[in-house]
Amino acid sequence: MTRREDDKQVIRDRDWLWRRIVNVPQWVTNNGDGSWRVSSAAFRDGHTNEVSVHLARLTTREEALRDRPDDGLVELEAVVPRSIGLIVAFDPTEHDQSHSLICAPSGGKISKMQARRMVDAARWLIRPATIRE
């Protein structure tokens, strides 16, 4: 696994990070009152232990959902993962200059509690197709 560094020079604490919310039941939870929230599963990845996000100021909503129009999109400030012991690494790719990662230091895992804290701070920009009103 690649050792990631917190890129505070590129991604400032007040920058918005966008997380694509896959249109699957595991990633959204019905609160029972007609409202929906993101599941903590959306902020944990058991394969890479890195959560892929977009640096909002370098992309558009349409680009973030390219080829996945039924998915949703949430945003949170970069200070949130940093405030709970995670790092935010800038990781642009050939096809996505906004690509960034939220991950634990030294390649560790994001805990369920950390994922829940990010969920609590995240707000919907676009809801997945299954829960769009």
PAGUTI-825472 format. One record per atom (N, C-alpha, C): residue in three letters; atom name; x, y, z. Coordinates in Angstrom, 2 decimals. Layout:
{r: ALA a: CA x: X y: Y z: Z}
...
//
This chain:
{r: MET a: N x: 0.83 y: -1.19 z: 0.00}
{r: MET a: CA x: 0.00 y: 0.00 z: 0.00}
{r: MET a: C x: 0.87 y: 1.25 z: 0.00}
{r: THR a: N x: 0.46 y: 2.22 z: -0.75}
{r: THR a: CA x: 1.18 y: 3.48 z: -0.83}
{r: THR a: C x: 1.01 y: 4.27 z: 0.46}
{r: ARG a: N x: 2.09 y: 4.79 z: 0.96}
{r: ARG a: CA x: 2.02 y: 5.65 z: 2.15}
{r: ARG a: C x: 1.55 y: 7.02 z: 1.71}
{r: ARG a: N x: 0.48 y: 7.49 z: 2.28}
{r: ARG a: CA x: -0.12 y: 8.77 z: 1.92}
{r: ARG a: C x: 0.28 y: 9.85 z: 2.91}
{r: GLU a: N x: 0.37 y: 11.06 z: 2.40}
{r: GLU a: CA x: 0.67 y: 12.22 z: 3.23}
{r: GLU a: C x: -0.53 y: 13.18 z: 3.20}
{r: ASP a: N x: -0.75 y: 13.87 z: 4.30}
{r: ASP a: CA x: -1.81 y: 14.86 z: 4.36}
{r: ASP a: C x: -1.36 y: 16.09 z: 3.56}
{r: ASP a: N x: -2.11 y: 16.41 z: 2.51}
{r: ASP a: CA x: -1.73 y: 17.50 z: 1.61}
{r: ASP a: C x: -2.40 y: 18.82 z: 1.99}
{r: LYS a: N x: -2.00 y: 19.37 z: 3.11}
{r: LYS a: CA x: -2.61 y: 20.62 z: 3.60}
{r: LYS a: C x: -2.27 y: 21.82 z: 2.73}
{r: GLN a: N x: -1.20 y: 21.73 z: 1.94}
{r: GLN a: CA x: -0.85 y: 22.83 z: 1.04}
{r: GLN a: C x: -1.81 y: 22.91 z: -0.14}
{r: VAL a: N x: -2.28 y: 21.75 z: -0.59}
{r: VAL a: CA x: -3.18 y: 21.70 z: -1.75}
{r: VAL a: C x: -4.64 y: 21.72 z: -1.29}
{r: ILE a: N x: -4.96 y: 20.92 z: -0.29}
{r: ILE a: CA x: -6.34 y: 20.81 z: 0.20}
{r: ILE a: C x: -6.41 y: 21.50 z: 1.56}
{r: ARG a: N x: -7.03 y: 22.66 z: 1.56}
{r: ARG a: CA x: -7.16 y: 23.45 z: 2.78}
{r: ARG a: C x: -8.31 y: 22.90 z: 3.65}
{r: ASP a: N x: -8.28 y: 23.18 z: 4.93}
{r: ASP a: CA x: -9.32 y: 22.69 z: 5.84}
{r: ASP a: C x: -10.72 y: 23.10 z: 5.40}
{r: ARG a: N x: -10.87 y: 24.27 z: 4.82}
{r: ARG a: CA x: -12.20 y: 24.77 z: 4.43}
{r: ARG a: C x: -12.61 y: 24.35 z: 3.02}
{r: ASP a: N x: -11.78 y: 23.56 z: 2.35}
{r: ASP a: CA x: -12.15 y: 23.02 z: 1.04}
{r: ASP a: C x: -13.24 y: 21.97 z: 1.21}
{r: TRP a: N x: -14.15 y: 21.91 z: 0.23}
{r: TRP a: CA x: -15.20 y: 20.91 z: 0.22}
{r: TRP a: C x: -14.72 y: 19.67 z: -0.51}
{r: LEU a: N x: -15.03 y: 18.53 z: 0.06}
{r: LEU a: CA x: -14.77 y: 17.23 z: -0.56}
{r: LEU a: C x: -16.10 y: 16.62 z: -0.93}
{r: TRP a: N x: -16.20 y: 16.08 z: -2.13}
{r: TRP a: CA x: -17.43 y: 15.43 z: -2.59}
{r: TRP a: C x: -17.21 y: 13.93 z: -2.64}
{r: ARG a: N x: -18.13 y: 13.20 z: -2.06}
{r: ARG a: CA x: -18.11 y: 11.74 z: -2.07}
{r: ARG a: C x: -19.31 y: 11.25 z: -2.88}
{r: ARG a: N x: -19.01 y: 10.44 z: -3.89}
{r: ARG a: CA x: -20.10 y: 9.85 z: -4.69}
{r: ARG a: C x: -20.73 y: 8.75 z: -3.85}
{r: ILE a: N x: -22.05 y: 8.76 z: -3.78}
{r: ILE a: CA x: -22.79 y: 7.77 z: -3.01}
{r: ILE a: C x: -23.43 y: 6.79 z: -3.99}
{r: VAL a: N x: -22.89 y: 5.60 z: -4.01}
{r: VAL a: CA x: -23.34 y: 4.57 z: -4.93}
{r: VAL a: C x: -24.81 y: 4.25 z: -4.65}
{r: ASN a: N x: -25.57 y: 4.06 z: -5.71}
{r: ASN a: CA x: -27.01 y: 3.83 z: -5.62}
{r: ASN a: C x: -27.29 y: 2.37 z: -5.22}
{r: VAL a: N x: -26.89 y: 2.01 z: -4.00}
{r: VAL a: CA x: -27.14 y: 0.67 z: -3.45}
{r: VAL a: C x: -27.67 y: 0.82 z: -2.02}
{r: PRO a: N x: -28.49 y: -0.12 z: -1.57}
{r: PRO a: CA x: -29.08 y: 0.00 z: -0.22}
{r: PRO a: C x: -28.06 y: 0.06 z: 0.91}
{r: GLN a: N x: -26.89 y: -0.53 z: 0.74}
{r: GLN a: CA x: -25.89 y: -0.54 z: 1.80}
{r: GLN a: C x: -25.32 y: 0.86 z: 2.09}
{r: TRP a: N x: -25.48 y: 1.78 z: 1.14}
{r: TRP a: CA x: -24.88 y: 3.10 z: 1.30}
{r: TRP a: C x: -25.85 y: 4.18 z: 1.74}
{r: VAL a: N x: -27.14 y: 3.87 z: 1.81}
{r: VAL a: CA x: -28.12 y: 4.84 z: 2.28}
{r: VAL a: C x: -29.02 y: 4.16 z: 3.32}
{r: THR a: N x: -29.44 y: 4.93 z: 4.31}
{r: THR a: CA x: -30.25 y: 4.39 z: 5.40}
{r: THR a: C x: -31.51 y: 5.23 z: 5.54}
{r: ASN a: N x: -32.65 y: 4.55 z: 5.63}
{r: ASN a: CA x: -33.92 y: 5.22 z: 5.87}
{r: ASN a: C x: -34.01 y: 5.50 z: 7.37}
{r: ASN a: N x: -34.25 y: 6.75 z: 7.73}
{r: ASN a: CA x: -34.34 y: 7.12 z: 9.14}
{r: ASN a: C x: -35.68 y: 6.75 z: 9.77}
{r: GLY a: N x: -36.63 y: 6.26 z: 8.96}
{r: GLY a: CA x: -37.93 y: 5.88 z: 9.48}
{r: GLY a: C x: -38.95 y: 7.00 z: 9.52}
{r: ASP a: N x: -38.51 y: 8.21 z: 9.24}
{r: ASP a: CA x: -39.42 y: 9.36 z: 9.25}
{r: ASP a: C x: -39.57 y: 9.97 z: 7.86}
{r: GLY a: N x: -39.17 y: 9.20 z: 6.86}
{r: GLY a: CA x: -39.24 y: 9.69 z: 5.48}
{r: GLY a: C x: -37.95 y: 10.33 z: 5.00}
{r: SER a: N x: -37.00 y: 10.54 z: 5.91}
{r: SER a: CA x: -35.71 y: 11.11 z: 5.51}
{r: SER a: C x: -34.68 y: 10.00 z: 5.36}
{r: TRP a: N x: -33.62 y: 10.33 z: 4.67}
{r: TRP a: CA x: -32.56 y: 9.37 z: 4.39}
{r: TRP a: C x: -31.22 y: 9.97 z: 4.79}
{r: ARG a: N x: -30.30 y: 9.10 z: 5.17}
{r: ARG a: CA x: -28.94 y: 9.55 z: 5.47}
{r: ARG a: C x: -27.96 y: 8.57 z: 4.83}
{r: VAL a: N x: -26.75 y: 9.02 z: 4.73}
{r: VAL a: CA x: -25.68 y: 8.19 z: 4.20}
{r: VAL a: C x: -25.30 y: 7.17 z: 5.27}
{r: SER a: N x: -25.05 y: 5.95 z: 4.87}
{r: SER a: CA x: -24.59 y: 4.91 z: 5.78}
{r: SER a: C x: -23.10 y: 5.07 z: 6.02}
{r: SER a: N x: -22.63 y: 4.64 z: 7.18}
{r: SER a: CA x: -21.19 y: 4.72 z: 7.45}
{r: SER a: C x: -20.40 y: 3.85 z: 6.47}
{r: ALA a: N x: -21.05 y: 2.88 z: 5.84}
{r: ALA a: CA x: -20.36 y: 2.03 z: 4.84}
{r: ALA a: C x: -19.83 y: 2.85 z: 3.68}
{r: ALA a: N x: -20.44 y: 3.99 z: 3.41}
{r: ALA a: CA x: -20.01 y: 4.85 z: 2.30}
{r: ALA a: C x: -18.67 y: 5.52 z: 2.58}
{r: PHE a: N x: -18.25 y: 5.55 z: 3.83}
{r: PHE a: CA x: -16.98 y: 6.18 z: 4.19}
{r: PHE a: C x: -15.96 y: 5.18 z: 4.72}
{r: ARG a: N x: -16.13 y: 3.92 z: 4.31}
{r: ARG a: CA x: -15.15 y: 2.89 z: 4.65}
{r: ARG a: C x: -14.94 y: 2.02 z: 3.43}
{r: ASP a: N x: -13.73 y: 1.62 z: 3.19}
{r: ASP a: CA x: -13.43 y: 0.73 z: 2.08}
{r: ASP a: C x: -12.55 y: -0.40 z: 2.60}
{r: GLY a: N x: -13.13 y: -1.58 z: 2.66}
{r: GLY a: CA x: -12.40 y: -2.72 z: 3.20}
{r: GLY a: C x: -11.31 y: -3.26 z: 2.30}
{r: HIS a: N x: -11.29 y: -2.83 z: 1.04}
{r: HIS a: CA x: -10.28 y: -3.33 z: 0.11}
{r: HIS a: C x: -9.01 y: -2.48 z: 0.14}
{r: THR a: N x: -9.18 y: -1.17 z: 0.00}
{r: THR a: CA x: -8.01 y: -0.29 z: -0.07}
{r: THR a: C x: -7.78 y: 0.50 z: 1.22}
{r: ASN a: N x: -8.79 y: 0.57 z: 2.07}
{r: ASN a: CA x: -8.75 y: 1.40 z: 3.28}
{r: ASN a: C x: -8.59 y: 2.88 z: 2.95}
{r: GLU a: N x: -8.96 y: 3.25 z: 1.74}
{r: GLU a: CA x: -8.92 y: 4.65 z: 1.30}
{r: GLU a: C x: -10.30 y: 4.99 z: 0.73}
{r: VAL a: N x: -10.77 y: 6.18 z: 1.04}
{r: VAL a: CA x: -12.07 y: 6.64 z: 0.54}
{r: VAL a: C x: -11.82 y: 7.68 z: -0.54}
{r: SER a: N x: -12.26 y: 7.37 z: -1.73}
{r: SER a: CA x: -12.08 y: 8.25 z: -2.88}
{r: SER a: C x: -13.07 y: 9.40 z: -2.83}
{r: VAL a: N x: -12.56 y: 10.62 z: -2.99}
{r: VAL a: CA x: -13.39 y: 11.83 z: -3.01}
{r: VAL a: C x: -12.89 y: 12.75 z: -4.12}
{r: HIS a: N x: -13.68 y: 13.79 z: -4.37}
{r: HIS a: CA x: -13.29 y: 14.83 z: -5.32}
{r: HIS a: C x: -13.04 y: 16.12 z: -4.55}
{r: LEU a: N x: -12.00 y: 16.84 z: -4.91}
{r: LEU a: CA x: -11.78 y: 18.19 z: -4.40}
{r: LEU a: C x: -12.72 y: 19.09 z: -5.20}
{r: ALA a: N x: -13.78 y: 19.57 z: -4.54}
{r: ALA a: CA x: -14.90 y: 20.22 z: -5.23}
{r: ALA a: C x: -14.47 y: 21.40 z: -6.10}
{r: ARG a: N x: -13.51 y: 22.18 z: -5.64}
{r: ARG a: CA x: -13.15 y: 23.38 z: -6.42}
{r: ARG a: C x: -12.47 y: 23.06 z: -7.75}
{r: LEU a: N x: -12.14 y: 21.79 z: -7.97}
{r: LEU a: CA x: -11.47 y: 21.40 z: -9.21}
{r: LEU a: C x: -12.37 y: 20.58 z: -10.15}
{r: THR a: N x: -13.67 y: 20.50 z: -9.84}
{r: THR a: CA x: -14.56 y: 19.71 z: -10.69}
{r: THR a: C x: -15.96 y: 20.29 z: -10.67}
{r: THR a: N x: -16.88 y: 19.59 z: -11.28}
{r: THR a: CA x: -18.30 y: 19.95 z: -11.27}
{r: THR a: C x: -19.10 y: 18.75 z: -10.79}
{r: ARG a: N x: -20.33 y: 18.98 z: -10.40}
{r: ARG a: CA x: -21.20 y: 17.88 z: -9.98}
{r: ARG a: C x: -21.37 y: 16.87 z: -11.11}
{r: GLU a: N x: -21.55 y: 17.38 z: -12.32}
{r: GLU a: CA x: -21.74 y: 16.51 z: -13.48}
{r: GLU a: C x: -20.52 y: 15.63 z: -13.71}
{r: GLU a: N x: -19.35 y: 16.20 z: -13.58}
{r: GLU a: CA x: -18.12 y: 15.43 z: -13.78}
{r: GLU a: C x: -17.93 y: 14.40 z: -12.66}
{r: ALA a: N x: -18.30 y: 14.77 z: -11.44}
{r: ALA a: CA x: -18.16 y: 13.85 z: -10.32}
{r: ALA a: C x: -19.06 y: 12.62 z: -10.49}
{r: LEU a: N x: -20.18 y: 12.79 z: -11.18}
{r: LEU a: CA x: -21.11 y: 11.68 z: -11.41}
{r: LEU a: C x: -21.04 y: 11.13 z: -12.83}
{r: ARG a: N x: -20.00 y: 11.50 z: -13.56}
{r: ARG a: CA x: -19.84 y: 11.03 z: -14.94}
{r: ARG a: C x: -20.03 y: 9.52 z: -15.03}
{r: ASP a: N x: -20.86 y: 9.11 z: -15.97}
{r: ASP a: CA x: -21.15 y: 7.70 z: -16.23}
{r: ASP a: C x: -21.89 y: 7.01 z: -15.09}
{r: ARG a: N x: -22.33 y: 7.73 z: -14.08}
{r: ARG a: CA x: -23.06 y: 7.15 z: -12.94}
{r: ARG a: C x: -24.22 y: 8.06 z: -12.54}
{r: PRO a: N x: -25.14 y: 8.38 z: -13.46}
{r: PRO a: CA x: -26.18 y: 9.37 z: -13.18}
{r: PRO a: C x: -27.17 y: 8.97 z: -12.09}
{r: ASP a: N x: -27.25 y: 7.70 z: -11.72}
{r: ASP a: CA x: -28.17 y: 7.28 z: -10.66}
{r: ASP a: C x: -27.57 y: 7.37 z: -9.26}
{r: ASP a: N x: -26.28 y: 7.64 z: -9.18}
{r: ASP a: CA x: -25.63 y: 7.77 z: -7.88}
{r: ASP a: C x: -25.91 y: 9.14 z: -7.29}
{r: GLY a: N x: -25.58 y: 9.29 z: -6.02}
{r: GLY a: CA x: -25.75 y: 10.56 z: -5.33}
{r: GLY a: C x: -24.41 y: 11.19 z: -5.03}
{r: LEU a: N x: -24.47 y: 12.35 z: -4.37}
{r: LEU a: CA x: -23.26 y: 13.09 z: -4.05}
{r: LEU a: C x: -23.47 y: 13.81 z: -2.72}
{r: VAL a: N x: -22.49 y: 13.66 z: -1.82}
{r: VAL a: CA x: -22.51 y: 14.41 z: -0.57}
{r: VAL a: C x: -21.22 y: 15.23 z: -0.47}
{r: GLU a: N x: -21.26 y: 16.24 z: 0.41}
{r: GLU a: CA x: -20.05 y: 17.04 z: 0.61}
{r: GLU a: C x: -19.76 y: 17.16 z: 2.09}
{r: LEU a: N x: -18.47 y: 17.29 z: 2.40}
{r: LEU a: CA x: -18.03 y: 17.62 z: 3.74}
{r: LEU a: C x: -16.73 y: 18.40 z: 3.63}
{r: GLU a: N x: -16.47 y: 19.20 z: 4.64}
{r: GLU a: CA x: -15.24 y: 19.99 z: 4.64}
{r: GLU a: C x: -14.05 y: 19.11 z: 4.99}
{r: ALA a: N x: -12.91 y: 19.43 z: 4.42}
{r: ALA a: CA x: -11.69 y: 18.65 z: 4.65}
{r: ALA a: C x: -11.27 y: 18.65 z: 6.12}
{r: VAL a: N x: -11.67 y: 19.66 z: 6.86}
{r: VAL a: CA x: -11.31 y: 19.71 z: 8.28}
{r: VAL a: C x: -11.96 y: 18.57 z: 9.06}
{r: VAL a: N x: -13.08 y: 18.04 z: 8.58}
{r: VAL a: CA x: -13.79 y: 16.99 z: 9.32}
{r: VAL a: C x: -12.94 y: 15.72 z: 9.45}
{r: PRO a: N x: -12.50 y: 15.10 z: 8.36}
{r: PRO a: CA x: -11.66 y: 13.91 z: 8.55}
{r: PRO a: C x: -10.37 y: 14.21 z: 9.30}
{r: ARG a: N x: -9.80 y: 15.37 z: 9.07}
{r: ARG a: CA x: -8.56 y: 15.72 z: 9.78}
{r: ARG a: C x: -8.79 y: 15.84 z: 11.29}
{r: SER a: N x: -9.95 y: 16.35 z: 11.67}
{r: SER a: CA x: -10.24 y: 16.55 z: 13.10}
{r: SER a: C x: -10.45 y: 15.24 z: 13.84}
{r: ILE a: N x: -10.60 y: 14.13 z: 13.12}
{r: ILE a: CA x: -10.80 y: 12.83 z: 13.76}
{r: ILE a: C x: -9.64 y: 11.87 z: 13.46}
{r: GLY a: N x: -8.48 y: 12.45 z: 13.14}
{r: GLY a: CA x: -7.27 y: 11.66 z: 13.02}
{r: GLY a: C x: -6.99 y: 11.07 z: 11.65}
{r: LEU a: N x: -7.74 y: 11.48 z: 10.62}
{r: LEU a: CA x: -7.51 y: 10.98 z: 9.27}
{r: LEU a: C x: -6.72 y: 11.99 z: 8.46}
{r: ILE a: N x: -6.25 y: 11.58 z: 7.31}
{r: ILE a: CA x: -5.55 y: 12.50 z: 6.43}
{r: ILE a: C x: -6.32 y: 12.64 z: 5.12}
{r: VAL a: N x: -6.08 y: 13.74 z: 4.43}
{r: VAL a: CA x: -6.69 y: 14.00 z: 3.13}
{r: VAL a: C x: -5.54 y: 14.19 z: 2.15}
{r: ALA a: N x: -5.42 y: 13.26 z: 1.22}
{r: ALA a: CA x: -4.31 y: 13.26 z: 0.27}
{r: ALA a: C x: -4.81 y: 13.63 z: -1.13}
{r: PHE a: N x: -4.11 y: 14.53 z: -1.77}
{r: PHE a: CA x: -4.41 y: 14.90 z: -3.16}
{r: PHE a: C x: -3.83 y: 13.80 z: -4.04}
{r: ASP a: N x: -4.66 y: 13.24 z: -4.93}
{r: ASP a: CA x: -4.26 y: 12.08 z: -5.73}
{r: ASP a: C x: -4.83 y: 12.18 z: -7.16}
{r: PRO a: N x: -4.49 y: 13.24 z: -7.89}
{r: PRO a: CA x: -5.07 y: 13.41 z: -9.22}
{r: PRO a: C x: -4.70 y: 12.26 z: -10.15}
{r: THR a: N x: -5.63 y: 11.95 z: -11.05}
{r: THR a: CA x: -5.39 y: 10.92 z: -12.05}
{r: THR a: C x: -5.47 y: 11.56 z: -13.44}
{r: GLU a: N x: -5.12 y: 10.80 z: -14.43}
{r: GLU a: CA x: -5.18 y: 11.30 z: -15.80}
{r: GLU a: C x: -6.58 y: 11.77 z: -16.18}
{r: HIS a: N x: -7.59 y: 11.07 z: -15.69}
{r: HIS a: CA x: -8.97 y: 11.38 z: -16.06}
{r: HIS a: C x: -9.72 y: 12.18 z: -15.00}
{r: ASP a: N x: -9.10 y: 12.43 z: -13.86}
{r: ASP a: CA x: -9.77 y: 13.16 z: -12.79}
{r: ASP a: C x: -8.76 y: 13.97 z: -11.99}
{r: GLN a: N x: -8.62 y: 15.23 z: -12.35}
{r: GLN a: CA x: -7.66 y: 16.10 z: -11.68}
{r: GLN a: C x: -8.09 y: 16.48 z: -10.27}
{r: SER a: N x: -9.35 y: 16.21 z: -9.92}
{r: SER a: CA x: -9.85 y: 16.54 z: -8.58}
{r: SER a: C x: -9.74 y: 15.37 z: -7.60}
{r: HIS a: N x: -9.31 y: 14.21 z: -8.07}
{r: HIS a: CA x: -9.31 y: 13.01 z: -7.24}
{r: HIS a: C x: -8.44 y: 13.18 z: -6.01}
{r: SER a: N x: -9.01 y: 12.81 z: -4.88}
{r: SER a: CA x: -8.31 y: 12.88 z: -3.60}
{r: SER a: C x: -8.73 y: 11.67 z: -2.77}
{r: LEU a: N x: -8.08 y: 11.48 z: -1.64}
{r: LEU a: CA x: -8.36 y: 10.32 z: -0.79}
{r: LEU a: C x: -8.45 y: 10.73 z: 0.66}
{r: ILE a: N x: -9.36 y: 10.10 z: 1.37}
{r: ILE a: CA x: -9.41 y: 10.19 z: 2.83}
{r: ILE a: C x: -8.91 y: 8.84 z: 3.33}
{r: CYS a: N x: -7.92 y: 8.87 z: 4.21}
{r: CYS a: CA x: -7.39 y: 7.61 z: 4.71}
{r: CYS a: C x: -6.79 y: 7.79 z: 6.09}
{r: ALA a: N x: -6.57 y: 6.67 z: 6.73}
{r: ALA a: CA x: -5.92 y: 6.68 z: 8.04}
{r: ALA a: C x: -4.41 y: 6.80 z: 7.85}
{r: PRO a: N x: -3.73 y: 7.40 z: 8.78}
{r: PRO a: CA x: -2.27 y: 7.49 z: 8.68}
{r: PRO a: C x: -1.64 y: 6.10 z: 8.65}
{r: SER a: N x: -0.53 y: 5.98 z: 7.99}
{r: SER a: CA x: 0.26 y: 4.74 z: 7.93}
{r: SER a: C x: -0.52 y: 3.56 z: 7.37}
{r: GLY a: N x: -1.52 y: 3.83 z: 6.52}
{r: GLY a: CA x: -2.23 y: 2.74 z: 5.86}
{r: GLY a: C x: -3.20 y: 1.98 z: 6.75}
{r: GLY a: N x: -3.53 y: 2.53 z: 7.90}
{r: GLY a: CA x: -4.49 y: 1.88 z: 8.80}
{r: GLY a: C x: -5.90 y: 1.93 z: 8.23}
{r: LYS a: N x: -6.85 y: 1.44 z: 9.01}
{r: LYS a: CA x: -8.24 y: 1.41 z: 8.60}
{r: LYS a: C x: -9.02 y: 2.58 z: 9.19}
{r: ILE a: N x: -10.00 y: 3.04 z: 8.45}
{r: ILE a: CA x: -10.95 y: 4.03 z: 8.96}
{r: ILE a: C x: -11.94 y: 3.27 z: 9.84}
{r: SER a: N x: -12.07 y: 3.69 z: 11.08}
{r: SER a: CA x: -12.97 y: 2.99 z: 12.00}
{r: SER a: C x: -14.43 y: 3.33 z: 11.71}
{r: LYS a: N x: -15.31 y: 2.51 z: 12.21}
{r: LYS a: CA x: -16.74 y: 2.77 z: 12.04}
{r: LYS a: C x: -17.12 y: 4.10 z: 12.71}
{r: MET a: N x: -16.53 y: 4.39 z: 13.85}
{r: MET a: CA x: -16.80 y: 5.64 z: 14.55}
{r: MET a: C x: -16.34 y: 6.83 z: 13.71}
{r: GLN a: N x: -15.16 y: 6.75 z: 13.10}
{r: GLN a: CA x: -14.70 y: 7.83 z: 12.24}
{r: GLN a: C x: -15.63 y: 8.00 z: 11.04}
{r: ALA a: N x: -16.05 y: 6.88 z: 10.46}
{r: ALA a: CA x: -16.98 y: 6.94 z: 9.32}
{r: ALA a: C x: -18.29 y: 7.60 z: 9.74}
{r: ARG a: N x: -18.79 y: 7.27 z: 10.91}
{r: ARG a: CA x: -20.04 y: 7.89 z: 11.40}
{r: ARG a: C x: -19.87 y: 9.39 z: 11.60}
{r: ARG a: N x: -18.72 y: 9.81 z: 12.09}
{r: ARG a: CA x: -18.49 y: 11.25 z: 12.28}
{r: ARG a: C x: -18.51 y: 11.98 z: 10.94}
{r: MET a: N x: -17.95 y: 11.35 z: 9.90}
{r: MET a: CA x: -18.00 y: 11.96 z: 8.57}
{r: MET a: C x: -19.43 y: 11.99 z: 8.04}
{r: VAL a: N x: -20.18 y: 10.91 z: 8.26}
{r: VAL a: CA x: -21.58 y: 10.87 z: 7.86}
{r: VAL a: C x: -22.36 y: 12.01 z: 8.53}
{r: ASP a: N x: -22.14 y: 12.20 z: 9.81}
{r: ASP a: CA x: -22.85 y: 13.26 z: 10.54}
{r: ASP a: C x: -22.56 y: 14.64 z: 9.99}
{r: ALA a: N x: -21.36 y: 14.83 z: 9.46}
{r: ALA a: CA x: -20.96 y: 16.14 z: 8.93}
{r: ALA a: C x: -21.32 y: 16.32 z: 7.46}
{r: ALA a: N x: -21.59 y: 15.21 z: 6.76}
{r: ALA a: CA x: -21.86 y: 15.28 z: 5.32}
{r: ALA a: C x: -23.28 y: 15.80 z: 5.06}
{r: ARG a: N x: -23.42 y: 16.50 z: 3.94}
{r: ARG a: CA x: -24.76 y: 16.95 z: 3.53}
{r: ARG a: C x: -24.98 y: 16.58 z: 2.08}
{r: TRP a: N x: -26.23 y: 16.26 z: 1.80}
{r: TRP a: CA x: -26.60 y: 15.86 z: 0.43}
{r: TRP a: C x: -26.45 y: 17.01 z: -0.55}
{r: LEU a: N x: -25.88 y: 16.74 z: -1.69}
{r: LEU a: CA x: -25.93 y: 17.63 z: -2.84}
{r: LEU a: C x: -26.90 y: 17.07 z: -3.87}
{r: ILE a: N x: -26.78 y: 15.75 z: -4.10}
{r: ILE a: CA x: -27.66 y: 15.04 z: -5.03}
{r: ILE a: C x: -27.96 y: 13.69 z: -4.38}
{r: ARG a: N x: -29.23 y: 13.35 z: -4.29}
{r: ARG a: CA x: -29.59 y: 12.06 z: -3.70}
{r: ARG a: C x: -29.53 y: 10.98 z: -4.77}
{r: PRO a: N x: -29.22 y: 9.73 z: -4.38}
{r: PRO a: CA x: -29.25 y: 8.63 z: -5.35}
{r: PRO a: C x: -30.66 y: 8.48 z: -5.94}
{r: ALA a: N x: -30.74 y: 7.92 z: -7.12}
{r: ALA a: CA x: -32.00 y: 7.81 z: -7.85}
{r: ALA a: C x: -33.08 y: 7.11 z: -7.04}
{r: THR a: N x: -32.74 y: 6.10 z: -6.26}
{r: THR a: CA x: -33.75 y: 5.36 z: -5.50}
{r: THR a: C x: -34.43 y: 6.18 z: -4.43}
{r: ILE a: N x: -33.84 y: 7.31 z: -4.01}
{r: ILE a: CA x: -34.47 y: 8.13 z: -2.97}
{r: ILE a: C x: -34.71 y: 9.57 z: -3.44}
{r: ARG a: N x: -34.58 y: 9.83 z: -4.72}
{r: ARG a: CA x: -34.85 y: 11.19 z: -5.19}
{r: ARG a: C x: -36.33 y: 11.48 z: -5.07}
{r: GLU a: N x: -36.63 y: 12.69 z: -4.65}
{r: GLU a: CA x: -38.03 y: 13.09 z: -4.47}
{r: GLU a: C x: -38.57 y: 13.78 z: -5.70}
//
